Amino acid sequence: MVVTGQGHRHSAPTEESDEGSWGRINKECDSTNVWGIINKECDSTNVWGIINKECDSTNVWGRINKE
């Protein structure tokens, strides 16, 4: 899959740091949210929940890096 314009890419977990998660990144200016694994910072616990992304019309499956 090729994603352009946003710099996102579908990569193996080993290619980047363990921070972040895999899930659909739904970047739209509406009530659409994203289900995926939310990696809590400084914690080994992963939870499934709704990840709210900022405004963008691009939908992509890939790694969601949390700050």
C-alpha positions as a Python dict, from the first residue, in 0.01 Angstrom:
ca = {
    (1, 'M'): (0, 0, 0),
    (2, 'V'): (130, 343, -90),
    (3, 'V'): (32, 647, 112),
    (4, 'T'): (127, 990, -11),
    (5, 'G'): (118, 1341, 126),
    (6, 'Q'): (130, 1272, 497),
    (7, 'G'): (451, 1075, 538),
    (8, 'H'): (277, 774, 688),
    (9, 'R'): (378, 427, 583),
    (10, 'H'): (287, 72, 669),
    (11, 'S'): (602, -66, 825),
    (12, 'A'): (703, -355, 1044),
    (13, 'P'): (700, -284, 1420),
    (14, 'T'): (1073, -353, 1436),
    (15, 'E'): (1151, -68, 1198),
    (16, 'E'): (1050, 198, 1447),
    (17, 'S'): (1045, 246, 1822),
    (18, 'D'): (806, 49, 2040),
    (19, 'E'): (614, 369, 2110),
    (20, 'G'): (295, 404, 1914),
    (21, 'S'): (41, 154, 1796),
    (22, 'W'): (-119, -11, 1497),
    (23, 'G'): (-466, 88, 1383),
    (24, 'R'): (-668, 280, 1129),
    (25, 'I'): (-573, 645, 1132),
    (26, 'N'): (-896, 826, 1051),
    (27, 'K'): (-804, 1190, 1004),
    (28, 'E'): (-1129, 1371, 934),
    (29, 'C'): (-1299, 1684, 1067),
    (30, 'D'): (-1603, 1497, 1192),
    (31, 'S'): (-1718, 1259, 1463),
    (32, 'T'): (-1533, 967, 1306),
    (33, 'N'): (-1291, 811, 1548),
    (34, 'V'): (-1039, 531, 1526),
    (35, 'W'): (-1023, 199, 1703),
    (36, 'G'): (-674, 77, 1775),
    (37, 'I'): (-425, -8, 2044),
    (38, 'I'): (-339, 296, 2251),
    (39, 'N'): (13, 263, 2390),
    (40, 'K'): (24, 437, 2726),
    (41, 'E'): (347, 631, 2777),
    (42, 'C'): (600, 484, 3022),
    (43, 'D'): (379, 178, 3073),
    (44, 'S'): (372, -170, 2928),
    (45, 'T'): (-6, -181, 2931),
    (46, 'N'): (-183, -159, 2596),
    (47, 'V'): (-554, -86, 2576),
    (48, 'W'): (-804, -87, 2293),
    (49, 'G'): (-985, 241, 2270),
    (50, 'I'): (-1089, 527, 2047),
    (51, 'I'): (-806, 739, 1916),
    (52, 'N'): (-914, 1089, 1814),
    (53, 'K'): (-708, 1228, 1530),
    (54, 'E'): (-686, 1583, 1398),
    (55, 'C'): (-838, 1719, 1078),
    (56, 'D'): (-735, 1553, 753),
    (57, 'S'): (-918, 1371, 479),
    (58, 'T'): (-666, 1086, 462),
    (59, 'N'): (-760, 744, 596),
    (60, 'V'): (-479, 494, 631),
    (61, 'W'): (-388, 176, 811),
    (62, 'G'): (-53, 217, 976),
    (63, 'R'): (146, 287, 1288),
    (64, 'I'): (7, 555, 1516),
    (65, 'N'): (293, 725, 1702),
    (66, 'K'): (182, 878, 2029),
    (67, 'E'): (374, 1159, 2194),
}
